[in-house]
């Protein structure tokens, strides 16, 4: 039975897409160093991601900022997860999804696993792939939109990012539905600046 682990990166940031990965591990070739991506250094994640891609089947899916704003972050995350599963080169028989519930309407049986990136090697592998993929996107976007620190904060609402938002204003890569963007956009559209 082919089981795909599924996880996402980027639900909480103020900017950038949400990215999901689906990974089917080969039981005979489990890469070393698999763990929840948040527990690994950037260098360890990069190394692990290379090993995963060399030994496993991988699919990646994204939901754009426009989709996040139109759908909400949960539904956009589910969309990215469904896209990641669809991007696998071989259809899995079952999916283990990090979190309490899997995306609705998947074409395969799936179950949610709370804390799955620390319990399942395939979910841990997916968390690593998703995080490395999204970090690369944010570093590229930082080149196009300098001043927000995305190359280090990856779009999260850290103090330096918030200060840059007030100084430079929002970009098209910012999620308009997220606070504090929602207030900034409303002010700007009502002529309150």
C-alpha positions as CSV (number, residue, x, y, z in Angstrom):
1,X,0.0,0.0,0.0
2,X,1.3,3.4,-1.0
3,X,0.8,5.9,1.8
4,X,1.5,9.6,1.3
5,X,2.4,11.9,4.1
6,X,1.0,15.5,3.6
7,X,2.0,18.7,5.3
8,X,2.0,22.4,4.6
9,X,4.3,25.4,5.2
10,X,3.1,29.0,5.4
11,X,-0.3,29.1,7.0
12,X,0.6,31.9,9.4
13,X,2.7,34.5,7.4
14,X,1.4,37.8,6.3
15,X,2.9,37.4,2.8
16,X,3.4,34.7,0.2
17,X,1.6,31.5,-0.8
18,X,0.8,28.5,1.3
19,X,2.7,25.4,0.1
20,X,1.9,21.8,0.7
21,X,3.9,18.6,-0.1
22,X,2.9,15.0,-0.4
23,X,5.6,12.3,0.0
24,X,5.5,8.6,-0.5
25,X,8.5,7.0,1.2
26,X,10.2,3.8,0.0
27,X,10.4,1.7,3.1
28,X,13.7,0.3,1.9
29,X,15.2,3.7,1.4
30,X,14.2,5.9,4.3
31,X,16.4,9.0,4.4
32,X,18.3,9.9,7.5
33,X,17.4,13.0,9.5
34,X,13.6,13.0,9.0
35,X,11.9,15.1,11.6
36,X,9.4,18.0,12.0
37,X,10.9,20.7,9.8
38,X,10.6,23.2,12.6
39,X,13.0,21.2,14.6
40,X,15.7,21.2,11.9
41,X,18.1,24.0,11.0
42,X,17.8,25.5,7.5
43,X,21.0,23.6,6.5
44,X,19.6,20.3,7.8
45,X,16.3,20.9,6.0
46,X,18.1,21.5,2.7
47,X,20.2,18.4,3.1
48,X,17.1,16.3,4.1
49,X,15.1,17.6,1.2
50,X,17.8,16.5,-1.2
51,X,17.8,13.0,0.3
52,X,14.0,12.8,0.2
53,X,13.8,13.8,-3.4
54,X,16.4,11.2,-4.3
55,X,14.7,8.4,-2.5
56,X,10.9,9.1,-2.4
57,X,8.0,10.2,-4.6
58,X,7.2,13.9,-4.1
59,X,4.4,16.2,-5.1
60,X,4.1,19.9,-4.3
61,X,1.1,22.1,-4.4
62,X,0.6,25.8,-3.8
63,X,-2.3,28.2,-3.1
64,X,-1.6,31.8,-4.1
65,X,-2.1,34.9,-2.1
66,X,-5.2,35.7,-4.3
67,X,-6.6,32.2,-3.5
68,X,-5.9,32.7,0.3
69,X,-7.7,36.0,0.3
70,X,-10.6,34.6,-1.7
71,X,-11.1,31.3,0.1
72,X,-9.6,31.8,3.6
73,X,-6.3,30.2,4.8
74,X,-7.9,26.9,5.8
75,X,-9.6,26.2,2.5
76,X,-6.5,27.5,0.6
77,X,-4.3,25.1,2.6
78,X,-6.7,22.2,1.7
79,X,-6.4,23.3,-1.9
80,X,-2.6,23.2,-1.8
81,X,-2.7,19.8,-0.2
82,X,-5.0,18.4,-2.8
83,X,-2.7,19.8,-5.5
84,X,0.3,18.2,-3.8
85,X,-1.4,14.8,-3.8
86,X,-2.4,15.3,-7.5
87,X,1.2,16.2,-8.3
88,X,2.6,12.9,-7.1
89,X,3.9,10.8,-10.0
90,X,1.9,7.8,-8.7
91,X,-1.4,8.0,-7.0
92,X,-1.3,6.9,-3.3
93,X,-3.7,4.5,-1.8
94,X,-4.0,6.5,1.5
95,X,-3.0,9.8,2.9
96,X,-1.8,10.8,6.3
97,X,-2.3,14.5,6.8
98,X,-0.8,16.6,9.5
99,X,-3.6,18.2,11.6
100,X,-6.9,17.2,12.9
101,X,-8.7,16.8,9.6
102,X,-7.7,15.9,6.1
103,X,-8.9,18.1,3.2
104,X,-12.5,17.3,2.2
105,X,-13.4,15.6,-1.0
106,X,-10.1,13.8,-1.6
107,X,-10.2,11.0,-4.1
108,X,-8.5,8.6,-1.7
109,X,-9.0,7.6,1.9
110,X,-7.2,10.0,4.3
111,X,-6.8,10.7,7.9
112,X,-5.7,13.6,10.0
113,X,-2.8,13.1,12.4
114,X,-2.4,15.7,15.1
115,X,1.3,16.4,15.5
116,X,1.9,14.2,12.6
117,X,5.1,15.8,11.6
118,X,6.6,14.4,14.8
119,X,4.9,11.0,14.6
120,X,5.0,10.0,10.9
121,X,8.2,9.8,8.8
122,X,6.2,10.5,5.6
123,X,4.5,13.6,7.1
124,X,7.9,14.7,8.5
125,X,9.3,14.4,5.0
126,X,6.4,16.4,3.6
127,X,6.9,19.1,6.1
128,X,10.6,19.4,5.1
129,X,9.8,19.5,1.4
130,X,7.1,22.1,1.9
131,X,9.2,24.3,4.1
132,X,12.2,24.2,1.8
133,X,10.1,25.0,-1.3
134,X,8.3,27.9,0.4
135,X,11.5,29.4,1.8
136,X,13.0,29.4,-1.7
137,X,9.9,31.2,-3.0
138,X,10.1,33.8,-0.2
139,X,13.8,34.4,-0.9
140,X,13.0,35.0,-4.5
141,X,10.2,37.3,-3.6
142,X,12.5,39.2,-1.3
143,X,14.6,40.1,-4.3
144,X,11.5,41.5,-6.1
145,X,10.2,43.3,-3.0
146,X,13.2,44.5,-0.9
147,X,12.9,46.0,2.5
148,X,10.4,43.5,4.1
149,X,13.1,41.0,5.2
150,X,11.4,38.0,3.6
151,X,14.8,36.4,3.0
152,X,15.0,35.8,6.7
153,X,11.4,36.2,8.2
154,X,9.8,34.2,5.3
155,X,6.8,36.6,5.4
156,X,5.9,36.0,9.1
157,X,4.6,39.0,11.1
158,X,7.8,39.7,13.0
159,X,8.4,43.2,14.3
160,X,10.8,44.2,11.5
161,X,8.2,43.1,8.9
162,X,5.4,45.0,10.6
163,X,7.7,48.1,10.7
164,X,8.4,47.7,7.0
165,X,4.7,47.4,6.2
166,X,4.0,50.7,7.9
167,X,7.0,52.3,6.2
168,X,6.6,50.8,2.7
169,X,3.0,49.7,2.6
170,X,1.6,46.4,1.4
171,X,2.7,44.6,-1.8
172,X,0.6,42.4,-4.0
173,X,2.3,39.4,-2.2
174,X,0.7,40.4,1.2
175,X,-2.4,38.6,2.3
176,X,-5.1,41.3,2.5
177,X,-7.4,39.3,4.8
178,X,-4.7,38.9,7.5
179,X,-4.4,41.4,10.4
180,X,-2.7,44.0,10.3
181,X,-3.1,44.1,6.5
182,X,-6.9,44.0,6.7
183,X,-6.9,47.3,8.6
184,X,-4.2,48.9,6.4
185,X,-6.0,48.0,3.2
186,X,-9.3,49.2,4.6
187,X,-7.7,52.5,5.6
188,X,-6.2,53.0,2.2
189,X,-9.4,52.2,0.3
190,X,-11.4,54.5,2.4
191,X,-9.0,57.4,1.9
192,X,-7.9,57.2,5.5
193,X,-4.2,57.6,4.9
